[in-house]
Amino acid sequence: MSLVIRNLQRVIPIRRAPLRSKIEIMTATHGLCHLLGFTHSTEAEWQQMFQKEKAVLDELGRRTGTRLQPLTRDLFGGS
């Protein structure tokens, strides 16, 4: 997988390397949940996947000092 980040605005500087890293941690966590059989087709399924994704990202955040949220955070009205 490749990820291209282009900053099309000039007002706010964006450091691409940290952004890329966070996105990869998020895309990998979300994909891993799918590989483990979690889905988000219904609100009940989303709730289970969201909780698993959040738990993984919270633990990674505890170890690395980052704060990341699941990709599907607002899919069914938020958590």
mmJSON file of the N, C-alpha and C atoms, coordinates in Angstrom:
{"data_MODEL":{"atom_site":{
"group_PDB":["ATOM","ATOM","ATOM","ATOM","ATOM","ATOM","ATOM","ATOM","ATOM","ATOM","ATOM","ATOM","ATOM","ATOM","ATOM","ATOM","ATOM","ATOM","ATOM","ATOM","ATOM","ATOM","ATOM","ATOM","ATOM","ATOM","ATOM","ATOM","ATOM","ATOM","ATOM","ATOM","ATOM","ATOM","ATOM","ATOM","ATOM","ATOM","ATOM","ATOM","ATOM","ATOM","ATOM","ATOM","ATOM","ATOM","ATOM","ATOM","ATOM","ATOM","ATOM","ATOM","ATOM","ATOM","ATOM","ATOM","ATOM","ATOM","ATOM","ATOM","ATOM","ATOM","ATOM","ATOM","ATOM","ATOM","ATOM","ATOM","ATOM","ATOM","ATOM","ATOM","ATOM","ATOM","ATOM","ATOM","ATOM","ATOM","ATOM","ATOM","ATOM","ATOM","ATOM","ATOM","ATOM","ATOM","ATOM","ATOM","ATOM","ATOM","ATOM","ATOM","ATOM","ATOM","ATOM","ATOM","ATOM","ATOM","ATOM","ATOM","ATOM","ATOM","ATOM","ATOM","ATOM","ATOM","ATOM","ATOM","ATOM","ATOM","ATOM","ATOM","ATOM","ATOM","ATOM","ATOM","ATOM","ATOM","ATOM","ATOM","ATOM","ATOM","ATOM","ATOM","ATOM","ATOM","ATOM","ATOM","ATOM","ATOM","ATOM","ATOM","ATOM","ATOM","ATOM","ATOM","ATOM","ATOM","ATOM","ATOM","ATOM","ATOM","ATOM","ATOM","ATOM","ATOM","ATOM","ATOM","ATOM","ATOM","ATOM","ATOM","ATOM","ATOM","ATOM","ATOM","ATOM","ATOM","ATOM","ATOM","ATOM","ATOM","ATOM","ATOM","ATOM","ATOM","ATOM","ATOM","ATOM","ATOM","ATOM","ATOM","ATOM","ATOM","ATOM","ATOM","ATOM","ATOM","ATOM","ATOM","ATOM","ATOM","ATOM","ATOM","ATOM","ATOM","ATOM","ATOM","ATOM","ATOM","ATOM","ATOM","ATOM","ATOM","ATOM","ATOM","ATOM","ATOM","ATOM","ATOM","ATOM","ATOM","ATOM","ATOM","ATOM","ATOM","ATOM","ATOM","ATOM","ATOM","ATOM","ATOM","ATOM","ATOM","ATOM","ATOM","ATOM","ATOM","ATOM","ATOM","ATOM","ATOM","ATOM","ATOM","ATOM","ATOM","ATOM","ATOM","ATOM","ATOM","ATOM","ATOM","ATOM","ATOM","ATOM","ATOM","ATOM"],
"id":[1,2,3,4,5,6,7,8,9,10,11,12,13,14,15,16,17,18,19,20,21,22,23,24,25,26,27,28,29,30,31,32,33,34,35,36,37,38,39,40,41,42,43,44,45,46,47,48,49,50,51,52,53,54,55,56,57,58,59,60,61,62,63,64,65,66,67,68,69,70,71,72,73,74,75,76,77,78,79,80,81,82,83,84,85,86,87,88,89,90,91,92,93,94,95,96,97,98,99,100,101,102,103,104,105,106,107,108,109,110,111,112,113,114,115,116,117,118,119,120,121,122,123,124,125,126,127,128,129,130,131,132,133,134,135,136,137,138,139,140,141,142,143,144,145,146,147,148,149,150,151,152,153,154,155,156,157,158,159,160,161,162,163,164,165,166,167,168,169,170,171,172,173,174,175,176,177,178,179,180,181,182,183,184,185,186,187,188,189,190,191,192,193,194,195,196,197,198,199,200,201,202,203,204,205,206,207,208,209,210,211,212,213,214,215,216,217,218,219,220,221,222,223,224,225,226,227,228,229,230,231,232,233,234,235,236,237],
"type_symbol":["N","C","C","N","C","C","N","C","C","N","C","C","N","C","C","N","C","C","N","C","C","N","C","C","N","C","C","N","C","C","N","C","C","N","C","C","N","C","C","N","C","C","N","C","C","N","C","C","N","C","C","N","C","C","N","C","C","N","C","C","N","C","C","N","C","C","N","C","C","N","C","C","N","C","C","N","C","C","N","C","C","N","C","C","N","C","C","N","C","C","N","C","C","N","C","C","N","C","C","N","C","C","N","C","C","N","C","C","N","C","C","N","C","C","N","C","C","N","C","C","N","C","C","N","C","C","N","C","C","N","C","C","N","C","C","N","C","C","N","C","C","N","C","C","N","C","C","N","C","C","N","C","C","N","C","C","N","C","C","N","C","C","N","C","C","N","C","C","N","C","C","N","C","C","N","C","C","N","C","C","N","C","C","N","C","C","N","C","C","N","C","C","N","C","C","N","C","C","N","C","C","N","C","C","N","C","C","N","C","C","N","C","C","N","C","C","N","C","C","N","C","C","N","C","C","N","C","C","N","C","C","N","C","C","N","C","C"],
"label_atom_id":["N","CA","C","N","CA","C","N","CA","C","N","CA","C","N","CA","C","N","CA","C","N","CA","C","N","CA","C","N","CA","C","N","CA","C","N","CA","C","N","CA","C","N","CA","C","N","CA","C","N","CA","C","N","CA","C","N","CA","C","N","CA","C","N","CA","C","N","CA","C","N","CA","C","N","CA","C","N","CA","C","N","CA","C","N","CA","C","N","CA","C","N","CA","C","N","CA","C","N","CA","C","N","CA","C","N","CA","C","N","CA","C","N","CA","C","N","CA","C","N","CA","C","N","CA","C","N","CA","C","N","CA","C","N","CA","C","N","CA","C","N","CA","C","N","CA","C","N","CA","C","N","CA","C","N","CA","C","N","CA","C","N","CA","C","N","CA","C","N","CA","C","N","CA","C","N","CA","C","N","CA","C","N","CA","C","N","CA","C","N","CA","C","N","CA","C","N","CA","C","N","CA","C","N","CA","C","N","CA","C","N","CA","C","N","CA","C","N","CA","C","N","CA","C","N","CA","C","N","CA","C","N","CA","C","N","CA","C","N","CA","C","N","CA","C","N","CA","C","N","CA","C","N","CA","C","N","CA","C","N","CA","C","N","CA","C","N","CA","C","N","CA","C","N","CA","C"],
"label_alt_id":[null,null,null,null,null,null,null,null,null,null,null,null,null,null,null,null,null,null,null,null,null,null,null,null,null,null,null,null,null,null,null,null,null,null,null,null,null,null,null,null,null,null,null,null,null,null,null,null,null,null,null,null,null,null,null,null,null,null,null,null,null,null,null,null,null,null,null,null,null,null,null,null,null,null,null,null,null,null,null,null,null,null,null,null,null,null,null,null,null,null,null,null,null,null,null,null,null,null,null,null,null,null,null,null,null,null,null,null,null,null,null,null,null,null,null,null,null,null,null,null,null,null,null,null,null,null,null,null,null,null,null,null,null,null,null,null,null,null,null,null,null,null,null,null,null,null,null,null,null,null,null,null,null,null,null,null,null,null,null,null,null,null,null,null,null,null,null,null,null,null,null,null,null,null,null,null,null,null,null,null,null,null,null,null,null,null,null,null,null,null,null,null,null,null,null,null,null,null,null,null,null,null,null,null,null,null,null,null,null,null,null,null,null,null,null,null,null,null,null,null,null,null,null,null,null,null,null,null,null,null,null,null,null,null,null,null,null],
"label_comp_id":["MET","MET","MET","SER","SER","SER","LEU","LEU","LEU","VAL","VAL","VAL","ILE","ILE","ILE","ARG","ARG","ARG","ASN","ASN","ASN","LEU","LEU","LEU","GLN","GLN","GLN","ARG","ARG","ARG","VAL","VAL","VAL","ILE","ILE","ILE","PRO","PRO","PRO","ILE","ILE","ILE","ARG","ARG","ARG","ARG","ARG","ARG","ALA","ALA","ALA","PRO","PRO","PRO","LEU","LEU","LEU","ARG","ARG","ARG","SER","SER","SER","LYS","LYS","LYS","ILE","ILE","ILE","GLU","GLU","GLU","ILE","ILE","ILE","MET","MET","MET","THR","THR","THR","ALA","ALA","ALA","THR","THR","THR","HIS","HIS","HIS","GLY","GLY","GLY","LEU","LEU","LEU","CYS","CYS","CYS","HIS","HIS","HIS","LEU","LEU","LEU","LEU","LEU","LEU","GLY","GLY","GLY","PHE","PHE","PHE","THR","THR","THR","HIS","HIS","HIS","SER","SER","SER","THR","THR","THR","GLU","GLU","GLU","ALA","ALA","ALA","GLU","GLU","GLU","TRP","TRP","TRP","GLN","GLN","GLN","GLN","GLN","GLN","MET","MET","MET","PHE","PHE","PHE","GLN","GLN","GLN","LYS","LYS","LYS","GLU","GLU","GLU","LYS","LYS","LYS","ALA","ALA","ALA","VAL","VAL","VAL","LEU","LEU","LEU","ASP","ASP","ASP","GLU","GLU","GLU","LEU","LEU","LEU","GLY","GLY","GLY","ARG","ARG","ARG","ARG","ARG","ARG","THR","THR","THR","GLY","GLY","GLY","THR","THR","THR","ARG","ARG","ARG","LEU","LEU","LEU","GLN","GLN","GLN","PRO","PRO","PRO","LEU","LEU","LEU","THR","THR","THR","ARG","ARG","ARG","ASP","ASP","ASP","LEU","LEU","LEU","PHE","PHE","PHE","GLY","GLY","GLY","GLY","GLY","GLY","SER","SER","SER"],
"label_asym_id":["A","A","A","A","A","A","A","A","A","A","A","A","A","A","A","A","A","A","A","A","A","A","A","A","A","A","A","A","A","A","A","A","A","A","A","A","A","A","A","A","A","A","A","A","A","A","A","A","A","A","A","A","A","A","A","A","A","A","A","A","A","A","A","A","A","A","A","A","A","A","A","A","A","A","A","A","A","A","A","A","A","A","A","A","A","A","A","A","A","A","A","A","A","A","A","A","A","A","A","A","A","A","A","A","A","A","A","A","A","A","A","A","A","A","A","A","A","A","A","A","A","A","A","A","A","A","A","A","A","A","A","A","A","A","A","A","A","A","A","A","A","A","A","A","A","A","A","A","A","A","A","A","A","A","A","A","A","A","A","A","A","A","A","A","A","A","A","A","A","A","A","A","A","A","A","A","A","A","A","A","A","A","A","A","A","A","A","A","A","A","A","A","A","A","A","A","A","A","A","A","A","A","A","A","A","A","A","A","A","A","A","A","A","A","A","A","A","A","A","A","A","A","A","A","A","A","A","A","A","A","A","A","A","A","A","A","A"],
"label_entity_id":["1","1","1","1","1","1","1","1","1","1","1","1","1","1","1","1","1","1","1","1","1","1","1","1","1","1","1","1","1","1","1","1","1","1","1","1","1","1","1","1","1","1","1","1","1","1","1","1","1","1","1","1","1","1","1","1","1","1","1","1","1","1","1","1","1","1","1","1","1","1","1","1","1","1","1","1","1","1","1","1","1","1","1","1","1","1","1","1","1","1","1","1","1","1","1","1","1","1","1","1","1","1","1","1","1","1","1","1","1","1","1","1","1","1","1","1","1","1","1","1","1","1","1","1","1","1","1","1","1","1","1","1","1","1","1","1","1","1","1","1","1","1","1","1","1","1","1","1","1","1","1","1","1","1","1","1","1","1","1","1","1","1","1","1","1","1","1","1","1","1","1","1","1","1","1","1","1","1","1","1","1","1","1","1","1","1","1","1","1","1","1","1","1","1","1","1","1","1","1","1","1","1","1","1","1","1","1","1","1","1","1","1","1","1","1","1","1","1","1","1","1","1","1","1","1","1","1","1","1","1","1","1","1","1","1","1","1"],
"label_seq_id":[1,1,1,2,2,2,3,3,3,4,4,4,5,5,5,6,6,6,7,7,7,8,8,8,9,9,9,10,10,10,11,11,11,12,12,12,13,13,13,14,14,14,15,15,15,16,16,16,17,17,17,18,18,18,19,19,19,20,20,20,21,21,21,22,22,22,23,23,23,24,24,24,25,25,25,26,26,26,27,27,27,28,28,28,29,29,29,30,30,30,31,31,31,32,32,32,33,33,33,34,34,34,35,35,35,36,36,36,37,37,37,38,38,38,39,39,39,40,40,40,41,41,41,42,42,42,43,43,43,44,44,44,45,45,45,46,46,46,47,47,47,48,48,48,49,49,49,50,50,50,51,51,51,52,52,52,53,53,53,54,54,54,55,55,55,56,56,56,57,57,57,58,58,58,59,59,59,60,60,60,61,61,61,62,62,62,63,63,63,64,64,64,65,65,65,66,66,66,67,67,67,68,68,68,69,69,69,70,70,70,71,71,71,72,72,72,73,73,73,74,74,74,75,75,75,76,76,76,77,77,77,78,78,78,79,79,79],
"pdbx_PDB_ins_code":[null,null,null,null,null,null,null,null,null,null,null,null,null,null,null,null,null,null,null,null,null,null,null,null,null,null,null,null,null,null,null,null,null,null,null,null,null,null,null,null,null,null,null,null,null,null,null,null,null,null,null,null,null,null,null,null,null,null,null,null,null,null,null,null,null,null,null,null,null,null,null,null,null,null,null,null,null,null,null,null,null,null,null,null,null,null,null,null,null,null,null,null,null,null,null,null,null,null,null,null,null,null,null,null,null,null,null,null,null,null,null,null,null,null,null,null,null,null,null,null,null,null,null,null,null,null,null,null,null,null,null,null,null,null,null,null,null,null,null,null,null,null,null,null,null,null,null,null,null,null,null,null,null,null,null,null,null,null,null,null,null,null,null,null,null,null,null,null,null,null,null,null,null,null,null,null,null,null,null,null,null,null,null,null,null,null,null,null,null,null,null,null,null,null,null,null,null,null,null,null,null,null,null,null,null,null,null,null,null,null,null,null,null,null,null,null,null,null,null,null,null,null,null,null,null,null,null,null,null,null,null,null,null,null,null,null,null],
"Cartn_x":[0.838,0.0,0.884,0.503,1.234,0.286,0.84,0.063,0.709,-0.045,0.463,-0.259,0.506,-0.065,0.398,-0.568,-0.244,-0.922,-0.163,-0.697,-1.044,-2.322,-2.761,-3.013,-2.829,-2.994,-1.661,-1.515,-0.246,-0.38,-1.575,-1.809,-1.269,-1.532,-1.123,-0.056,1.148,2.174,1.836,2.078,1.795,3.081,3.411,4.571,4.095,4.492,3.953,4.392,5.614,6.1,5.282,5.049,4.225,2.785,2.242,0.882,0.791,1.757,1.786,1.849,2.666,2.818,1.496,0.819,-0.452,-1.517,-1.552,-2.526,-2.253,-0.992,-0.648,-1.025,-0.866,-1.228,-2.736,-3.474,-4.918,-5.457,-4.968,-5.342,-5.131,-3.762,-3.357,-4.318,-4.665,-5.56,-6.941,-7.454,-8.773,-8.768,-7.743,-7.632,-7.477,-6.703,-6.525,-7.856,-8.665,-9.984,-10.82,-10.752,-11.48,-10.942,-9.625,-9.036,-9.426,-9.7,-10.134,-11.632,-12.313,-13.724,-14.689,-14.197,-15.083,-15.542,-16.78,-17.327,-18.061,-18.557,-19.337,-20.521,-21.189,-22.355,-23.609,-23.711,-24.854,-24.319,-25.195,-24.747,-24.193,-24.805,-24.316,-22.918,-22.716,-21.396,-20.371,-20.773,-19.881,-19.457,-20.404,-20.107,-19.0,-19.095,-18.072,-16.728,-16.741,-15.49,-14.895,-15.747,-15.277,-14.58,-15.191,-14.604,-13.247,-13.13,-11.858,-10.802,-11.196,-10.274,-9.805,-10.735,-10.41,-9.473,-9.703,-8.845,-7.408,-7.259,-5.922,-5.251,-5.975,-5.392,-5.087,-5.92,-5.649,-4.379,-4.205,-2.994,-1.756,-1.854,-0.73,-0.435,-1.482,-1.312,-0.657,-1.028,-0.425,1.072,1.453,2.869,3.669,3.005,3.736,3.453,2.429,2.098,1.247,0.657,-0.212,-1.669,-2.539,-3.972,-4.642,-5.041,-5.683,-7.08,-7.985,-9.362,-9.631,-10.53,-10.888,-11.407,-11.134,-11.575,-13.084,-13.811,-15.282,-15.945,-15.23,-15.716,-17.147,-17.469,-18.783,-19.733,-19.453,-20.227,-21.714,-22.003,-23.394,-23.691,-23.215,-23.525,-22.494,-21.339,-20.284,-20.395,-19.427,-19.398,-19.879],
"Cartn_y":[-1.168,0.0,1.231,2.229,3.488,4.597,5.596,6.713,7.995,8.814,10.087,11.197,12.072,13.208,14.479,15.277,16.561,17.661,18.658,19.817,20.872,20.984,21.905,23.312,23.526,24.857,25.308,26.583,27.127,27.804,27.872,28.597,27.841,26.55,25.734,24.749,24.853,23.883,22.491,21.502,20.124,19.315,18.662,17.781,16.411,16.038,14.839,13.539,13.451,12.186,11.756,12.642,12.215,11.902,12.67,12.418,11.061,10.766,9.48,8.335,8.477,7.442,7.189,8.254,8.114,7.461,7.864,7.271,5.777,5.413,4.001,3.202,3.754,3.07,2.888,3.954,3.858,2.752,2.939,2.059,0.622,0.286,-1.072,-1.607,-0.774,-1.206,-1.538,-0.673,-0.903,-2.186,-2.339,-3.536,-4.804,-4.731,-5.886,-6.313,-5.351,-5.694,-6.439,-5.984,-6.687,-8.103,-8.25,-9.584,-10.506,-9.93,-10.723,-11.023,-10.536,-10.859,-9.77,-8.631,-7.531,-6.797,-6.308,-5.525,-4.328,-3.472,-2.318,-2.07,-3.17,-3.079,-2.643,-3.034,-2.631,-1.9,-1.224,-0.482,-1.421,-2.584,-3.546,-4.063,-4.384,-4.843,-3.726,-2.514,-1.364,-1.148,-1.27,-1.041,-1.993,-3.259,-4.235,-3.891,-3.567,-3.24,-1.953,-0.965,0.311,0.106,-0.694,-0.927,-1.63,-2.609,-3.317,-2.372,-1.614,-0.667,0.375,0.876,1.884,1.315,0.084,-0.548,-0.676,-1.084,-1.229,0.139,1.136,2.467,3.11,2.873,3.395,2.79,1.482,0.822,1.323,1.448,2.001,3.429,4.185,5.559,5.619,4.69,4.639,4.381,3.56,3.198,4.229,4.966,5.88,7.354,7.654,9.045,9.711,8.931,9.495,9.278,10.106,9.949,9.783,8.559,8.268,7.717,8.024,7.549,6.58,5.617,4.683,5.419,4.843,5.451,5.592,4.67,4.683,5.368,6.287,6.919,7.453,8.122,8.755,8.025,6.767,6.025,5.937,5.668,5.557,6.601,7.802,8.875,9.066,8.431,8.62,7.682,7.779,6.867,7.543],
"Cartn_z":[0.0,0.0,0.0,-0.753,-0.722,-0.31,0.318,0.811,0.319,-0.387,-0.882,-0.134,0.476,1.213,0.529,0.084,-0.542,0.24,0.603,1.308,0.261,-0.051,-1.095,-0.575,0.694,1.27,1.846,2.071,2.559,3.923,4.477,5.719,6.927,6.987,8.129,7.667,8.233,7.842,8.378,7.564,7.949,7.842,8.933,8.926,8.456,7.255,6.625,7.283,7.753,8.323,9.544,10.538,11.678,11.27,10.329,9.861,9.188,8.336,7.653,8.664,9.668,10.681,11.418,11.801,12.515,11.641,10.384,9.47,9.295,9.147,8.998,10.242,11.399,12.651,12.743,12.243,12.337,11.542,9.569,8.479,8.858,9.643,10.056,11.101,12.132,13.207,12.65,11.802,11.205,10.368,9.544,8.711,9.53,10.602,11.479,12.087,12.493,13.037,11.993,10.744,9.688,9.508,9.528,9.379,10.527,11.692,12.84,12.808,11.766,11.593,12.003,12.46,12.836,11.585,11.614,10.509,11.091,10.207,10.664,9.733,9.361,8.479,9.22,10.473,11.294,12.516,13.215,14.398,15.463,15.634,16.632,16.269,14.99,14.545,14.677,14.307,14.418,15.86,16.769,18.189,18.666,18.275,18.662,18.033,16.738,16.053,16.607,16.843,17.376,18.723,19.589,20.909,20.8,19.909,19.725,19.148,18.13,17.506,18.52,19.305,20.321,21.374,21.795,22.796,22.28,21.032,20.444,20.337,19.825,19.667,21.018,22.023,23.369,23.947,23.76,24.268,23.529,22.225,21.467,21.918,22.163,22.64,24.003,24.855,26.19,26.086,25.134,24.971,24.175,23.284,22.401,22.659,23.455,23.729,22.662,21.777,20.743,21.116,20.56,20.778,19.422,19.124,17.84,18.083,17.181,17.255,16.104,16.308,15.235,13.999,12.835,11.576,11.491,12.088,11.973,13.162,13.814,15.038,14.909,13.833,13.693,12.741,12.472,11.489,11.859,13.115,13.56,14.636,14.452,15.387,16.484,16.389,17.385,18.537,19.438,20.584,21.836],
"occupancy":[1.0,1.0,1.0,1.0,1.0,1.0,1.0,1.0,1.0,1.0,1.0,1.0,1.0,1.0,1.0,1.0,1.0,1.0,1.0,1.0,1.0,1.0,1.0,1.0,1.0,1.0,1.0,1.0,1.0,1.0,1.0,1.0,1.0,1.0,1.0,1.0,1.0,1.0,1.0,1.0,1.0,1.0,1.0,1.0,1.0,1.0,1.0,1.0,1.0,1.0,1.0,1.0,1.0,1.0,1.0,1.0,1.0,1.0,1.0,1.0,1.0,1.0,1.0,1.0,1.0,1.0,1.0,1.0,1.0,1.0,1.0,1.0,1.0,1.0,1.0,1.0,1.0,1.0,1.0,1.0,1.0,1.0,1.0,1.0,1.0,1.0,1.0,1.0,1.0,1.0,1.0,1.0,1.0,1.0,1.0,1.0,1.0,1.0,1.0,1.0,1.0,1.0,1.0,1.0,1.0,1.0,1.0,1.0,1.0,1.0,1.0,1.0,1.0,1.0,1.0,1.0,1.0,1.0,1.0,1.0,1.0,1.0,1.0,1.0,1.0,1.0,1.0,1.0,1.0,1.0,1.0,1.0,1.0,1.0,1.0,1.0,1.0,1.0,1.0,1.0,1.0,1.0,1.0,1.0,1.0,1.0,1.0,1.0,1.0,1.0,1.0,1.0,1.0,1.0,1.0,1.0,1.0,1.0,1.0,1.0,1.0,1.0,1.0,1.0,1.0,1.0,1.0,1.0,1.0,1.0,1.0,1.0,1.0,1.0,1.0,1.0,1.0,1.0,1.0,1.0,1.0,1.0,1.0,1.0,1.0,1.0,1.0,1.0,1.0,1.0,1.0,1.0,1.0,1.0,1.0,1.0,1.0,1.0,1.0,1.0,1.0,1.0,1.0,1.0,1.0,1.0,1.0,1.0,1.0,1.0,1.0,1.0,1.0,1.0,1.0,1.0,1.0,1.0,1.0,1.0,1.0,1.0,1.0,1.0,1.0,1.0,1.0,1.0,1.0,1.0,1.0,1.0,1.0,1.0,1.0,1.0,1.0],
"B_iso_or_equiv":[0.0,0.0,0.0,0.0,0.0,0.0,0.0,0.0,0.0,0.0,0.0,0.0,0.0,0.0,0.0,0.0,0.0,0.0,0.0,0.0,0.0,0.0,0.0,0.0,0.0,0.0,0.0,0.0,0.0,0.0,0.0,0.0,0.0,0.0,0.0,0.0,0.0,0.0,0.0,0.0,0.0,0.0,0.0,0.0,0.0,0.0,0.0,0.0,0.0,0.0,0.0,0.0,0.0,0.0,0.0,0.0,0.0,0.0,0.0,0.0,0.0,0.0,0.0,0.0,0.0,0.0,0.0,0.0,0.0,0.0,0.0,0.0,0.0,0.0,0.0,0.0,0.0,0.0,0.0,0.0,0.0,0.0,0.0,0.0,0.0,0.0,0.0,0.0,0.0,0.0,0.0,0.0,0.0,0.0,0.0,0.0,0.0,0.0,0.0,0.0,0.0,0.0,0.0,0.0,0.0,0.0,0.0,0.0,0.0,0.0,0.0,0.0,0.0,0.0,0.0,0.0,0.0,0.0,0.0,0.0,0.0,0.0,0.0,0.0,0.0,0.0,0.0,0.0,0.0,0.0,0.0,0.0,0.0,0.0,0.0,0.0,0.0,0.0,0.0,0.0,0.0,0.0,0.0,0.0,0.0,0.0,0.0,0.0,0.0,0.0,0.0,0.0,0.0,0.0,0.0,0.0,0.0,0.0,0.0,0.0,0.0,0.0,0.0,0.0,0.0,0.0,0.0,0.0,0.0,0.0,0.0,0.0,0.0,0.0,0.0,0.0,0.0,0.0,0.0,0.0,0.0,0.0,0.0,0.0,0.0,0.0,0.0,0.0,0.0,0.0,0.0,0.0,0.0,0.0,0.0,0.0,0.0,0.0,0.0,0.0,0.0,0.0,0.0,0.0,0.0,0.0,0.0,0.0,0.0,0.0,0.0,0.0,0.0,0.0,0.0,0.0,0.0,0.0,0.0,0.0,0.0,0.0,0.0,0.0,0.0,0.0,0.0,0.0,0.0,0.0,0.0,0.0,0.0,0.0,0.0,0.0,0.0],
"pdbx_formal_charge":[null,null,null,null,null,null,null,null,null,null,null,null,null,null,null,null,null,null,null,null,null,null,null,null,null,null,null,null,null,null,null,null,null,null,null,null,null,null,null,null,null,null,null,null,null,null,null,null,null,null,null,null,null,null,null,null,null,null,null,null,null,null,null,null,null,null,null,null,null,null,null,null,null,null,null,null,null,null,null,null,null,null,null,null,null,null,null,null,null,null,null,null,null,null,null,null,null,null,null,null,null,null,null,null,null,null,null,null,null,null,null,null,null,null,null,null,null,null,null,null,null,null,null,null,null,null,null,null,null,null,null,null,null,null,null,null,null,null,null,null,null,null,null,null,null,null,null,null,null,null,null,null,null,null,null,null,null,null,null,null,null,null,null,null,null,null,null,null,null,null,null,null,null,null,null,null,null,null,null,null,null,null,null,null,null,null,null,null,null,null,null,null,null,null,null,null,null,null,null,null,null,null,null,null,null,null,null,null,null,null,null,null,null,null,null,null,null,null,null,null,null,null,null,null,null,null,null,null,null,null,null,null,null,null,null,null,null],
"auth_seq_id":[1,1,1,2,2,2,3,3,3,4,4,4,5,5,5,6,6,6,7,7,7,8,8,8,9,9,9,10,10,10,11,11,11,12,12,12,13,13,13,14,14,14,15,15,15,16,16,16,17,17,17,18,18,18,19,19,19,20,20,20,21,21,21,22,22,22,23,23,23,24,24,24,25,25,25,26,26,26,27,27,27,28,28,28,29,29,29,30,30,30,31,31,31,32,32,32,33,33,33,34,34,34,35,35,35,36,36,36,37,37,37,38,38,38,39,39,39,40,40,40,41,41,41,42,42,42,43,43,43,44,44,44,45,45,45,46,46,46,47,47,47,48,48,48,49,49,49,50,50,50,51,51,51,52,52,52,53,53,53,54,54,54,55,55,55,56,56,56,57,57,57,58,58,58,59,59,59,60,60,60,61,61,61,62,62,62,63,63,63,64,64,64,65,65,65,66,66,66,67,67,67,68,68,68,69,69,69,70,70,70,71,71,71,72,72,72,73,73,73,74,74,74,75,75,75,76,76,76,77,77,77,78,78,78,79,79,79],
"auth_comp_id":["MET","MET","MET","SER","SER","SER","LEU","LEU","LEU","VAL","VAL","VAL","ILE","ILE","ILE","ARG","ARG","ARG","ASN","ASN","ASN","LEU","LEU","LEU","GLN","GLN","GLN","ARG","ARG","ARG","VAL","VAL","VAL","ILE","ILE","ILE","PRO","PRO","PRO","ILE","ILE","ILE","ARG","ARG","ARG","ARG","ARG","ARG","ALA","ALA","ALA","PRO","PRO","PRO","LEU","LEU","LEU","ARG","ARG","ARG","SER","SER","SER","LYS","LYS","LYS","ILE","ILE","ILE","GLU","GLU","GLU","ILE","ILE","ILE","MET","MET","MET","THR","THR","THR","ALA","ALA","ALA","THR","THR","THR","HIS","HIS","HIS","GLY","GLY","GLY","LEU","LEU","LEU","CYS","CYS","CYS","HIS","HIS","HIS","LEU","LEU","LEU","LEU","LEU","LEU","GLY","GLY","GLY","PHE","PHE","PHE","THR","THR","THR","HIS","HIS","HIS","SER","SER","SER","THR","THR","THR","GLU","GLU","GLU","ALA","ALA","ALA","GLU","GLU","GLU","TRP","TRP","TRP","GLN","GLN","GLN","GLN","GLN","GLN","MET","MET","MET","PHE","PHE","PHE","GLN","GLN","GLN","LYS","LYS","LYS","GLU","GLU","GLU","LYS","LYS","LYS","ALA","ALA","ALA","VAL","VAL","VAL","LEU","LEU","LEU","ASP","ASP","ASP","GLU","GLU","GLU","LEU","LEU","LEU","GLY","GLY","GLY","ARG","ARG","ARG","ARG","ARG","ARG","THR","THR","THR","GLY","GLY","GLY","THR","THR","THR","ARG","ARG","ARG","LEU","LEU","LEU","GLN","GLN","GLN","PRO","PRO","PRO","LEU","LEU","LEU","THR","THR","THR","ARG","ARG","ARG","ASP","ASP","ASP","LEU","LEU","LEU","PHE","PHE","PHE","GLY","GLY","GLY","GLY","GLY","GLY","SER","SER","SER"],
"auth_asym_id":["A","A","A","A","A","A","A","A","A","A","A","A","A","A","A","A","A","A","A","A","A","A","A","A","A","A","A","A","A","A","A","A","A","A","A","A","A","A","A","A","A","A","A","A","A","A","A","A","A","A","A","A","A","A","A","A","A","A","A","A","A","A","A","A","A","A","A","A","A","A","A","A","A","A","A","A","A","A","A","A","A","A","A","A","A","A","A","A","A","A","A","A","A","A","A","A","A","A","A","A","A","A","A","A","A","A","A","A","A","A","A","A","A","A","A","A","A","A","A","A","A","A","A","A","A","A","A","A","A","A","A","A","A","A","A","A","A","A","A","A","A","A","A","A","A","A","A","A","A","A","A","A","A","A","A","A","A","A","A","A","A","A","A","A","A","A","A","A","A","A","A","A","A","A","A","A","A","A","A","A","A","A","A","A","A","A","A","A","A","A","A","A","A","A","A","A","A","A","A","A","A","A","A","A","A","A","A","A","A","A","A","A","A","A","A","A","A","A","A","A","A","A","A","A","A","A","A","A","A","A","A","A","A","A","A","A","A"],
"auth_atom_id":["N","CA","C","N","CA","C","N","CA","C","N","CA","C","N","CA","C","N","CA","C","N","CA","C","N","CA","C","N","CA","C","N","CA","C","N","CA","C","N","CA","C","N","CA","C","N","CA","C","N","CA","C","N","CA","C","N","CA","C","N","CA","C","N","CA","C","N","CA","C","N","CA","C","N","CA","C","N","CA","C","N","CA","C","N","CA","C","N","CA","C","N","CA","C","N","CA","C","N","CA","C","N","CA","C","N","CA","C","N","CA","C","N","CA","C","N","CA","C","N","CA","C","N","CA","C","N","CA","C","N","CA","C","N","CA","C","N","CA","C","N","CA","C","N","CA","C","N","CA","C","N","CA","C","N","CA","C","N","CA","C","N","CA","C","N","CA","C","N","CA","C","N","CA","C","N","CA","C","N","CA","C","N","CA","C","N","CA","C","N","CA","C","N","CA","C","N","CA","C","N","CA","C","N","CA","C","N","CA","C","N","CA","C","N","CA","C","N","CA","C","N","CA","C","N","CA","C","N","CA","C","N","CA","C","N","CA","C","N","CA","C","N","CA","C","N","CA","C","N","CA","C","N","CA","C","N","CA","C","N","CA","C","N","CA","C","N","CA","C","N","CA","C","N","CA","C"],
"pdbx_PDB_model_num":[1,1,1,1,1,1,1,1,1,1,1,1,1,1,1,1,1,1,1,1,1,1,1,1,1,1,1,1,1,1,1,1,1,1,1,1,1,1,1,1,1,1,1,1,1,1,1,1,1,1,1,1,1,1,1,1,1,1,1,1,1,1,1,1,1,1,1,1,1,1,1,1,1,1,1,1,1,1,1,1,1,1,1,1,1,1,1,1,1,1,1,1,1,1,1,1,1,1,1,1,1,1,1,1,1,1,1,1,1,1,1,1,1,1,1,1,1,1,1,1,1,1,1,1,1,1,1,1,1,1,1,1,1,1,1,1,1,1,1,1,1,1,1,1,1,1,1,1,1,1,1,1,1,1,1,1,1,1,1,1,1,1,1,1,1,1,1,1,1,1,1,1,1,1,1,1,1,1,1,1,1,1,1,1,1,1,1,1,1,1,1,1,1,1,1,1,1,1,1,1,1,1,1,1,1,1,1,1,1,1,1,1,1,1,1,1,1,1,1,1,1,1,1,1,1,1,1,1,1,1,1,1,1,1,1,1,1]
}}}
